[in-house]
Structure formats: structure tokens, C-alpha cells
Amino acid sequence: MQRERERWGSRIGVILAVAGSAVGLGNFLRFPGQAAQNGGGAFMLPYFISLLVLGIPLCWAEWTMGRYGGTRGFNSAPGIYATVCRRPGARYFGAIALLLPLVIYMYYVLIEAWCLGYALNYISGDLVVGTGGAIDRVIEQVQDSAEPPLSDSEAMSAAFGSYFERLVGADRHGALLEQDRRNWMYVLAAVFVFNFTLIYRGVTKGIESFCKVAMPLMIVLALIVLARVLTLGTPNPELPERSLLGGLGFMWNPDGRALANPQTWLAASGQIFFSLSVGFGIIVNYASYLSEKDDVVLSGLTSSSMNEFFEVCLGGLITLPAAFIFLGAAAGSQGTFGLGFVALPNVFAQMWGGQVFGFLWFFMLFVAAITSSVSMLQPVIAFLEEGFNLKRRDAAVVLGMISAIGCGVVVYLSEGLVALDTLDFWVGSVLIFILALIQSLMYGWIFGIDRGEAEAHQGAHFRIPRFVQWMLKYVVPVYLFAILVAFCFNNLPSKDVRSFVVKGGDVAVFETDLDQGTLPEQLVTEFEANKKSLPGAPVVIRGEGTARWLVRDAEGSLKYTLAGTRQGMRVEEHIAGYVEKIGGNPAAMASVIFILVILTALLMLIRVAGLRWQQEGRFNFGDANGKEGQS
Amino acid sequence: MCFSLAWSAWLFLAVDAEPSSMINAQGWAVMLSSITAVLALVGFCLYQVLSLPPVEDEHLKGPLEIDTRDTD
């Protein structure tokens, strides 16, 4: 029995929904950090080239394939891939397209709860310094335990870091389940229920209606915060370089040398790729609710350009300039979470009206995160509905239980955010590249660019230049493969990065201490001077056969290597690759096993659903246009 | 193409000696050109989308679609 097809209610509705899916924390927190670390304004050249060569063509390909599958009766990736490839076996690629949004949702909903929690804490005054709230107590604790004493600004930075670590339970596994942190669990539960309420209401009444309100609301909130940032001036006259113009210079002044560095190009391509939500399995699902007459070319370009508006025009002007004005150049070296949840609250604490602007900022991030997370649920709901003929309510209940279990795993394995980081790397990064590569090959080499071009132009309001099709066939897969290889090369193997050399020190004197398993006092001082943190109880072991010593933490993980050289003692920091992390950390191993279990379950479900579709004759692909398979 | 080549050559010359200095001429140019380009693109797209008739109207006014199958 075929169910009635869901449809988008309006043209602008689907555009806002796709743009809402793409706009998230990465636009406001990841993009500015990437730009500042990779040549500032010079980053924009590879960024825009990647947008034109990789981002927009891939978007068009996904929109086209999604609508093609949708008009032939499929809304879920397994069915759409089988239809596009005209082979029932191709449905198994859909397992990745279901795994991706499902697993990303499991940790993204947690980040969403952090945003809402921060926004609520601005209302309650807990994050406002000087009101006797929670952050004041943390500052006191930090100052009491610091030896030597910290300055006020140092104590505040440390306190916001400590507050965030406590919020996310980074101190130990299971910390978030303790009695005194239950409030955060209630926030998480509320966010979870809100997501499922939207998804239960359906594509038009739920996702589309919400995005029609949420996207304009985000623009208004971001513009208010932007107006405040642009009027900050020079808050501290003693530090004249820390001004609005200094902040803009920090973000936008181009360093031309960065263009000669392949890392810049890799970072720009990666940013475009993650930002546009291509390779997530979401666009194919959303586009499948379009009719044959609906435009995909203008809609795809509009949603991509709206995402760029949030990223370049808002993210590029707000986050880093504001952080630089109050925190200086150190703000640029922070990661996404460090910038968003440690540096920016510190900025709002020092800003006039910080309580209001802090609330507006984190509420906007929360709204941005909701529009993304709700889009992650829809592909799996669609699969459960059409694969097993479940009613929407039943599909939402089943998915709710599965995602709650996954979210529970991430909540419990919170120490050092290992589970979140592992899921984000293997699913939220590596698998996205792989799925995008599969989809680009599917479009260019199986679906065919001639068919793709004809399909894309049905109902289109302007034509895609022919060379874009050639790029999709030849350039995009090669470009994607190159980025994937470079990304894996950078992240999978472990590395020993040269940190500093203790010159003038007598290596022979150090050797005696090191052989006894203790770090010489002079070396400890040098670590502090070079801002390198040593593990709490370092274990020093001599390396085999050479004048090398290994510094490990209490769990046995290698942190530093010390090597006696003619110049002195060379210190190399050990950066564990993701392969080593799996072997060295049970939580990381558990997270990878969890991914494999879900993938296996999805493959089995896809097999069962495929057998059902075959029995119903839905895999009758008919002629080259696949018209007989239409529902 | 010529524009992007000129832009990249110009960026190569813009070796920033003091990364934390005030925004300079190149910084202003990159910032304003990036924002202008994005605003122009999003403005053009939204104008096109919002000025189109609703999908139902388009279909009503479209040509008759009768598949006679004489091309099969």
C-alpha cells in the first residue's frame, strides 16, 4: 500500500529548510577560526573557488538526484540511490546516508542543549560576572586553588573554561548523571522532545513552518549582536590595538604566504564542504518532497547563498573581531568549542550589556542548531515510514528510542569529550567525505551528466552552464578524493611535533633524573614557559637503545618525547592520531564499535525494506527514464 | 578568471608583517568584496525566488502536457 506523498508547502519553504539545515554552529564558530588560522583574508580566495568548483555543483547534483528519486516514489536515500543507479543493490549505499544524520544527531542535540543552557544561564544571571551567580563561585574556586595567584583576567578565562568542562562533564565519565548536574539533563530532555515534536508534525507543518520563523529570527538576532560588536570601539584605552579595527584586521587582513600552503586550500575546501551540508544525506531527502515541476537549480543556489550570508557576512564579522577586542590574538587559536563556549562568554562578561547580548547570541546558536538537528531526523523517519510502512507517530517513537540510546552513550562517555570527538571524526568528517564521493560518482558516472542535466533543468528558472556537468563528472570526484586522502593523512596517523629545545642544559645531568623516572626542575619550568601542559602525574621511561625518554600520563598515553641532542634537550609533543586513539582509549573504542553496530543494523533494515519494495514492484525501473517505477 | 588571477596575485603581495595590526587596505578590500559578492548573490537569488508566481499558478499557466507516446 502506497502512502500519500508529503510535499513542501512553498518554494521559499524548502529553500529555508535546506538553508536552515546547512546553517549551524560551523558558520559562526568554525569558519572564523579557520580563516584566522589560514591566512585571514587570503583564505577567502580558496574558499570561494571551493564554493564554485565543489560546493554549488555538488548541491545541484544532490537536489537533482533527490527530486528524481522522490518523483519515482522514494523519499529515503536507499530507495533514491537504487532508483538513480537503476540497481536494487545500490540501496545499501543508503546505509551511510542514514547513519550520518542519525549519529550526528546523537551528539549534535547535546551541543544544542549547551547553547540553550548558556542562553538560560544568561537570563538567570549565572553567567554574569559580579552578580553572585555560578560563574562568580567558579572564579573564586579557581583563584583559591591557583598557585601562584592568577590575575583577574586569567582567573576569569580559567573559570569559563572550568565552567564549560563541568557543564559537559569533561572531568569523568558519567559525571552528567550525578545529582548536582541534573538541571542540564532536563535541558537536554526538553531539546530532545522539541526536536521530535517538530519532526512528528511532518515536513510542511513541522520543519517548513518552523524554518519560516527560525531563519528570519536568526538574522534579526545576529544583526543585533553584530550592531553591538561594530560599536565596541576600543574598550580598553591602554590596549589601543584591541579595537574594532584591530579585530577586523585580525580576521580579514590577508597573509598572501598562506596561499602557497596546501593546508590553506585543504582547510577552505573542508569548510565549504561541511558548511553546505553536502554529503549528509539530507539534501537528497529534502529534495525528494519536490514535484517534477519544481525548480531545483535556483532553489539549490539560493539555499547555498543563504548559508554563505550567515557564514561570511555574519560569522565573519561577529565572532573573531569580538573575541580579539577583549582577548587578543589568543582568541584565534581556539577550537570551535573553545571559541564558542569559553572565549565568547568571557567576551560577553567584559562587554557592556553582556547579559542581554550573551543571551541573544546563544539563543541564536540554539535556533541555528535546531534547524540543523531537525533535518537530521527526517531522512531516517522517511526510511522507517516507506521501508516498513510505519505511521509517522510510530516511526518517530522508534527513532526517538534509537537516538535516545545513542545520545545516552555520548552523555555517559563524557570524559574529555572522547565519544563526541570520535563520533564527529569518523562519522561527521570521514564518512561525509565518503558519501559525497559516492554521490558524485553516482551522479557523474551512473546517473550520467546528460540525464542529470535534463533532469535538473525540468522546471528550472535558469540553466546551469554545461561545464558544471563536466566538472561534476571529472573534477569534483578527483577533488573530493584528494581532500579525503589529505584529510586522512593529517588526522589518522600519530605525529611527534617539535615543540622546543632546552638550550644550554646539560643533557648528561638531565639523564640521571630522567633515568630515575623524574622530570628535572629546569625542564618543568621550560614546559611552563613554553605553555605546554604536563600530565598530572607524568611517568618517564627511557626509550629503547637511544638517548630518548618518553613522558606518559597516568593512563599510559604518550604525551612527549625528550631527545638529547647537541643543542640541548629537544622536546617533541606527541599528537595522537585517530587510529591510536581507538586503541588507547576504551571510550573511543566503544564509540567506534557503537558506529559499527548501528551501521550493521541499518544494513539489515535496508535489506528487509528492499525485499519488501521488490515484492511491491517498486524496483521496476523500466525504461531509461525509470517511469514505470513511479508510484 | 582575470579578476581572480589579479586578486590572487595581489593577495600574494599582501604579506602581512603584523598579523594583529589594524585592518589595512587589503583587509578592507577583501572584506568588502567578499561581503558584497555574497550579498549580491543572495539578493539576486531571493529576488528571483520571491518574484516568481506560486508553483500552482505556474502549472496552471504552463503548456498542456499530453504524452501521446508517439516518440517511444
Interface residues (C-beta under 8 A of the other chain):
Chain A: S10 R11 I12 I15 G40 G41 A42 M44 L45 F48 I49 E241 S243 L245 G246 L248 G249 F250 M251 W252 N253 P254 D255 G256 R257 L259 A260 S291 K293 D294 L298 S299 L301 T302 S305 M306 E308 F309 V312 C313 G316 L317 F324 G328 A329 H461 F462
Chain B: S4 W7 S8 L11 F12 L13 A14 V15 D16 P19 S20 S21 M22 I23 N24 Q26 G27 W28 V30 M31 S34 I35 A37 V38 L39 L41 V42 C45 L46 Q48 V49 L50 L52 P54 V55 E58 H59 G62
